[in-house]
Amino acid sequence: MALQRTLNLPNLLSRKSFFLFGPRATGKSTLINQQLSASATVIDLLDSRLYLRLLNSPHDLESIIRSDSKNGIVVIDEIQRVPELLNEVHRLIENKKLTFLLTGSSARKLRRGKANLLAGRVWEARLFPFTCMEIPDFNLERFLRYGGLPPVYLSKYPDEELDAYVNTYLKEEIMAEGLIRKLPPFSRFLHAAALINGEMINFSKLANDCQVPPSTVTEYVGLLEDTLVGFLLPAWTESIKRKAIRTGKLYFFDPGITHTLAGTQTLDRNSDLYGKSFEQFIGMEIRAYLSYKRRKLQLSYWRSTHGYEVDFLVGRETAVEVKASKKISQRDFKGLKALEEEKIFKNYILVSQDPINTRDGNFQALYWKKFLDNLWSGKFAE
């Protein structure tokens, strides 16, 4: 079953060459096949024959492209496998005016290997797991438990798919590429990190839980970010009336992966874990929206030293607090109201599972479906 994705590759490539990064199994190859197979030369570096040929002779790239009649757009899938090709890509962009889509699940090899990152010649796009708007008959409870990776969400056996994904990630993405020296400490780190998903990261405590030095935890977090499996949500620290905490929050890229790493068996509707998963879901939707719509606004969060908190801040425009409650109350607005004292943000939105939408000045309470409809239709602030 192929679902229509929001990211439009032909539209992107009409403007510029692009890197397309995304975690494994987000559907990069499927998207390329759906949108570009008829109009692009596709070079898949998972094909061992092509891989070995180009690894030994990167300059053969031009002859491979020339032998294909579809030579206006060139796709190189899994570019990090042969970083030396980027010098040839640079030359072909400059001299032959070709347009490239360069895909990968990790920018780590490119950055650490000091590869030619084609500054100014190639822009960057991301592919995320399924969003709410890409799934017909969207099932929130299923999504919060199993996430939105295409092979997982579409499977009759999502638990098996998630277990296989985590094992593949650990063994292939990490061990096989030599990104860590020992698997057991990293495995402990993944479990401990999943348990604090969506919380402020304490490197010293996490190091104690994993039985490794804090410097190793710092390296592991960087590895999650480089392989796009996790990221640190930065703290917004510009508040004046209330002093802000500066520590970032750690998030994994998908709720299903988070639960699998944490060992979650069931997701109780009345548990704190359910609330954290709902918050993660809304945050991932905002993150995907900003990327797909090319909106250059920083996503952050705010927490004061006295405990006032707002889950997501979009640039300096919109503050979003997320509650899983089916019936909200005025106390649910306390973080938003504290932030409003700064007189910086234009819109203050409380997203919940309460079906009644209300508005009072700059403050809104929106049912999650209404919020996401507004988000993806371009009415984010309405």
C-alpha positions in Angstrom: 0.0 0.0 0.0 1.6 3.3 -1.2 0.5 6.4 0.5 0.9 9.9 -1.0 3.7 11.8 0.8 3.7 15.5 1.5 7.3 16.1 0.3 7.3 16.9 -3.4 10.7 16.0 -4.9 10.1 17.4 -8.4 9.1 20.7 -6.9 12.2 20.9 -4.8 14.5 19.9 -7.7 13.0 22.6 -9.9 14.8 25.1 -7.7 18.1 23.5 -6.7 20.0 20.2 -6.2 19.3 18.7 -2.8 20.6 16.4 -0.1 17.6 14.4 1.2 18.3 13.0 4.6 16.1 10.8 6.7 16.3 7.9 9.2 16.3 4.4 7.7 12.9 3.1 6.6 11.2 6.5 6.3 10.6 5.8 2.7 13.2 7.7 0.7 13.7 5.0 -2.0 9.9 4.5 -2.3 9.4 8.2 -2.7 12.1 8.4 -5.4 10.5 5.5 -7.2 7.0 7.1 -7.0 8.0 10.6 -8.0 11.2 10.5 -10.1 11.6 7.1 -11.7 10.2 8.3 -15.0 12.3 11.5 -15.1 15.6 10.8 -13.4 18.7 8.7 -13.6 18.7 6.7 -10.3 22.0 5.4 -9.0 21.5 3.1 -6.0 24.7 2.6 -4.1 23.1 -0.4 -2.3 23.6 -2.2 -5.7 26.9 -3.9 -5.1 28.0 -3.7 -8.7 27.5 0.1 -8.9 28.9 0.5 -5.4 32.2 -1.3 -6.2 32.6 0.4 -9.6 32.1 3.9 -8.2 34.1 3.2 -5.1 37.1 2.3 -7.2 36.4 4.8 -10.0 34.3 7.8 -8.9 35.0 9.5 -12.2 32.8 6.8 -13.9 29.8 8.6 -12.6 29.6 10.8 -15.7 29.7 7.9 -18.1 26.9 6.1 -16.2 24.8 9.2 -16.3 25.5 9.8 -20.0 24.5 6.2 -20.9 21.0 6.8 -19.4 18.6 8.8 -21.6 17.0 10.4 -18.6 19.9 12.7 -17.8 18.3 16.0 -16.6 18.0 14.9 -12.9 20.3 12.4 -11.2 19.5 10.6 -8.0 22.3 9.0 -6.0 20.8 6.9 -3.2 22.9 6.4 0.0 25.5 8.9 -1.0 27.4 8.4 2.3 28.6 5.0 1.1 30.9 6.7 -1.4 31.6 10.3 -0.2 34.3 10.8 -2.9 31.5 11.0 -5.4 30.7 14.5 -4.1 33.7 15.9 -5.9 32.3 14.5 -9.2 28.8 15.9 -8.3 30.4 19.3 -7.7 32.0 19.2 -11.1 28.9 18.0 -12.9 26.7 20.7 -11.3 29.2 23.4 -12.3 30.1 22.2 -15.8 27.1 20.2 -17.0 24.4 22.0 -15.1 22.9 18.7 -13.9 20.5 18.6 -11.0 21.2 16.1 -8.2 19.2 14.5 -5.4 21.6 12.9 -3.0 20.0 10.8 -0.3 21.2 9.2 2.9 20.3 8.0 6.4 23.3 9.6 8.0 25.3 12.8 7.4 27.9 11.5 9.9 30.3 9.9 7.4 30.1 13.0 5.2 30.9 15.4 8.0 33.5 13.3 9.8 35.2 12.3 6.6 35.5 15.9 5.6 33.6 15.2 2.3 32.8 18.0 -0.1 29.4 19.1 1.2 28.8 21.4 -1.8 28.2 24.5 0.2 25.8 26.8 -1.6 25.3 24.4 -4.5 23.0 21.9 -2.8 20.3 22.6 -0.3 19.0 20.1 2.4 15.6 18.5 2.9 14.4 15.9 5.3 12.0 13.0 5.1 10.2 12.0 8.3 7.9 9.1 9.2 4.3 9.3 8.1 2.5 12.4 9.3 -1.2 12.5 10.3 -2.2 14.0 7.0 -0.5 11.3 5.0 -2.5 8.5 6.6 -6.1 7.8 5.5 -8.4 6.9 8.5 -5.7 8.0 10.9 -5.7 6.0 14.1 -4.2 8.1 16.9 -4.0 5.2 19.5 -2.1 3.0 17.0 0.2 5.8 16.0 1.1 6.7 19.6 2.0 3.1 20.4 3.7 2.1 17.1 4.7 5.3 15.5 4.7 6.3 11.8 7.6 4.4 10.1 6.0 3.2 6.8 6.9 -0.5 7.2 5.7 -0.5 10.8 2.4 1.5 10.5 1.3 -0.5 7.4 2.2 -3.9 8.9 -0.1 -6.5 10.5 2.8 -7.2 12.9 4.1 -3.8 14.0 5.9 -5.2 17.1 7.9 -7.5 15.0 8.8 -4.7 12.6 9.9 -2.4 15.4 12.1 -5.1 17.0 13.7 -5.8 13.6 14.3 -2.1 13.0 16.0 -1.6 16.4 18.2 -4.7 15.9 19.1 -3.6 12.4 19.8 -0.1 13.5 22.0 -1.4 16.4 23.9 -4.0 14.3 24.1 -2.4 10.9 24.0 1.3 11.3 26.1 1.5 14.4 28.3 -1.6 14.7 28.9 -2.5 11.0 30.0 1.1 10.2 32.3 1.2 13.2 30.6 4.1 14.8 30.9 2.7 18.3 33.5 0.3 19.9 31.3 -1.7 22.2 27.6 -2.5 21.7 26.4 -3.2 25.4 27.1 0.3 26.7 25.4 1.9 23.7 22.4 -0.5 24.1 22.1 0.5 27.7 22.3 4.2 26.7 19.5 3.7 24.1 17.2 2.2 26.7 18.0 4.9 29.3 17.6 7.6 26.8 14.2 6.3 25.6 13.0 6.4 29.2 13.7 10.1 29.4 12.3 10.9 25.9 10.9 14.4 25.9 12.6 15.4 29.1 15.6 17.7 29.9 18.8 15.7 29.4 21.1 15.3 32.4 24.3 14.0 31.0 25.8 13.0 34.4 22.7 11.0 35.4 22.4 9.4 32.1 26.1 8.4 32.2 25.6 6.8 35.7 22.6 4.9 34.3 24.6 3.6 31.4 27.8 3.0 33.4 29.9 5.1 31.1 31.7 8.5 31.4 29.7 11.7 30.7 31.9 12.3 27.7 30.7 9.0 26.2 27.1 10.0 26.7 27.8 13.2 24.9 29.3 11.2 22.0 26.3 8.9 21.9 23.8 11.8 21.8 25.8 13.3 18.9 25.6 9.9 17.2 21.8 9.9 17.5 21.7 13.3 16.0 24.1 12.4 13.2 22.1 9.3 12.2 18.8 11.3 12.6 17.4 8.8 15.2 17.2 11.5 17.9 17.7 15.2 18.4 18.0 17.8 21.1 15.2 20.3 21.3 17.0 23.5 22.4 15.7 25.7 25.2 14.5 29.2 24.5 16.4 31.5 26.8 15.3 35.0 25.8 12.8 35.4 28.6 13.4 38.4 30.9 10.7 38.4 33.5 11.3 34.7 34.4 14.8 33.2 34.2 14.9 30.3 31.8 16.6 26.9 32.1 19.1 26.4 29.3 19.2 22.5 29.1 17.8 20.9 26.0 15.3 18.1 25.8 16.1 14.8 24.1 13.6 13.3 21.6 13.7 10.3 19.5 12.3 10.7 16.0 9.3 8.3 16.3 7.1 7.1 19.2 7.2 3.5 18.1 11.0 3.5 18.2 10.9 5.2 21.6 8.6 2.5 23.1 10.6 -0.4 21.6 13.9 0.9 23.1 12.2 1.6 26.4 10.6 -1.8 26.6 7.0 -0.5 26.6 4.5 -3.3 26.6 1.2 -1.4 26.7 0.3 2.3 26.5 -2.3 3.1 29.2 -4.6 6.0 28.3 -4.4 7.4 31.8 -0.6 7.1 32.2 2.1 9.8 32.1 3.7 7.8 29.3 0.6 8.3 27.2 0.8 12.0 27.7 4.5 12.1 26.8 3.7 10.1 23.6 1.0 12.5 22.6 3.3 15.4 23.2 6.0 13.7 21.1 3.4 13.1 18.3 2.4 16.8 18.2 6.0 17.9 18.3 7.0 15.6 15.4 4.1 17.0 13.3 5.3 20.6 13.8 8.9 19.5 13.0 7.8 17.8 9.8 5.6 20.8 8.8 8.4 23.3 9.2 10.7 21.1 7.1 8.3 20.2 4.3 7.0 23.7 4.0 10.5 25.2 4.0 9.7 27.5 6.9 13.0 28.6 8.5 11.7 28.9 12.1 13.5 27.4 15.0 11.6 24.9 17.1 12.4 25.1 20.8 10.8 24.9 24.2 10.7 27.1 27.3 11.0 26.3 31.0 11.5 28.8 33.8 13.6 28.1 36.9 10.3 28.2 38.9 8.7 25.4 36.8 6.6 27.2 34.2 6.9 25.4 30.9 5.7 25.5 27.3 6.3 22.4 25.2 7.0 23.9 21.8 7.9 27.4 20.5 7.9 28.1 16.8 10.3 30.9 16.0 9.0 34.0 17.8 5.5 33.5 16.5 3.6 30.7 18.2 3.7 28.9 21.5 2.2 25.5 21.8 1.4 23.6 25.0 0.2 20.0 24.7 -2.1 18.1 27.1 -3.6 14.7 26.6 -6.6 15.6 28.7 -10.1 15.0 27.3 -11.3 18.0 29.3 -9.1 21.0 29.9 -9.2 23.6 32.6 -7.7 27.0 33.2 -4.7 25.7 35.0 -3.6 24.0 31.8 -2.9 27.5 30.4 -0.5 28.5 33.3 2.7 28.0 31.2 1.3 29.9 28.3 0.1 32.7 30.5 3.5 33.0 32.2 5.2 33.1 28.8 2.7 35.7 27.5 4.2 38.2 30.1 7.3 38.4 27.9 5.1 40.1 25.1 7.1 38.3 22.4 4.9 35.6 20.9 1.8 36.4 18.8 -0.2 33.2 19.4 -0.7 30.9 22.4 -2.2 27.5 21.6 -3.3 24.7 24.0 -3.6 21.4 22.0 -5.5 18.6 23.7 -8.0 15.8 23.2 -10.9 18.1 24.4 -13.2 18.4 21.4 -14.4 21.9 22.3 -12.4 24.7 20.7 -12.3 28.0 22.4 -10.5 31.4 22.0 -9.8 34.2 24.4 -7.7 37.0 22.8 -4.3 35.5 21.9 -5.1 32.2 23.7 -6.7 29.3 21.9 -7.7 25.8 23.0 -7.8 23.5 20.0 -8.8 19.8 19.6 -5.7 18.0 18.2 -7.3 17.3 14.8 -8.3 20.9 14.4 -4.8 22.0 15.3 -3.2 19.7 12.8 -5.8 20.7 10.1 -4.8 24.3 10.7 -1.1 23.5 10.7 -1.0 21.6 7.4 -3.4 23.9 5.6 -1.2 26.9 6.4 -3.5 28.4 9.0 -1.1 27.7 11.9 -1.9 31.0 13.6 -5.6 31.0 13.1 
